[in-house]
Amino acid sequence: MSEWRYWLNEQRGTLMGLAIFLLMFSVYIANHPAGLTVNVVETAANKGVLLAFIAMAQALVVITAGIDLSVGMIFVLTNCIASWIVVGTPMQTALGVAGVLLAGAACGAINGLLVIYGRLQPIVVTIATGAIYFGVALLLRPFPGGSVNEDLADALTGRLFGTIPTSLVALLVVVLLVWLPFRGSEIGRAAYAAGSSETAAFMSGVPIRRARFAAYTLAGLLAGIGGLFLTFFTYTGEAAFASGSGYTLWSIAAVVLGGVSLYGGRGSAVGAIFGAFAARTTGDMLFVFDVDPLWQPLLQGMVLLVAVSIGAIGLLRVRSRLDWFQ
């Protein structure tokens, strides 16, 4: 197989996620009363970026053949923490941002330690820790409230040069600083190997434990970044169980739409980002078509089911995971 065909085969899921998003967004813009304007793009970007951070977090864990059902609750918890500490002088704000990111990473690290050294199933561990994280968030914010440094919030949720959504630039920076170094590192390659075949990776001397621990920790960090941006968008903190559960569910849908295999070992966080924007656009499309709110959950579920089914057709032809790389 030539190099470009190998690359195309490797990026098939990411390209499919991009195609699905472009198709949905084109339909959305074509039917939006205002059309393609800067304000419409900024609003869509700001809403999509929140799910994109959570989808990236989920993708890192899914690549290792795991799953993290606590990412939405880490998202909610860090939102509540940020509403307490990301305030004051520039120095205090910077320390607050660092504290929020550290809290997110710590939550992810706890998940990783319990899964790896506790030898427990990821789905069981993350359901339990998610409940704990939400309980802490509820203690911090029994009622919506708090504040955030408005200058920083406005800077990161506005527009650059009057046209480019700053939130998209921030997302790109996170991809460059977190995903690309991880993907190209020994730990990143070990994460893919663990997801493809943990037994074979272990017999080959691949550092599986370090790779899985790094994946869970970075997932917590990315969920923390999402919670931080939620605070920037809303200027407040809220321990909303429905929000945490919803983002967790949609993050799983986003990674599948973005071509990340739930079996592990295949996919990209970039594809998960496109999947997140595609998933988020489904709600916007229902809005511009003026669909009755009572019907929207049903229709969103049907759209996602069709999209995920199309993305999974390739798995029906796979006899062995090694076929992915041939």
PyMOL commands that set and color helices and strands:
alter all, ss='L'
color gray80, all
select helices_A, chain A and resi 3-10+12-31+38-63+71-85+90-116+122-140+150-157+166-184+186-196+198-203+208-234+241-257+269-288+296-317+321-325
alter helices_A, ss='H'
color red, helices_A
select strands_A, chain A and resi 159-160+164-165
alter strands_A, ss='S'
color yellow, strands_A
deselect
rebuild
show_as cartoon
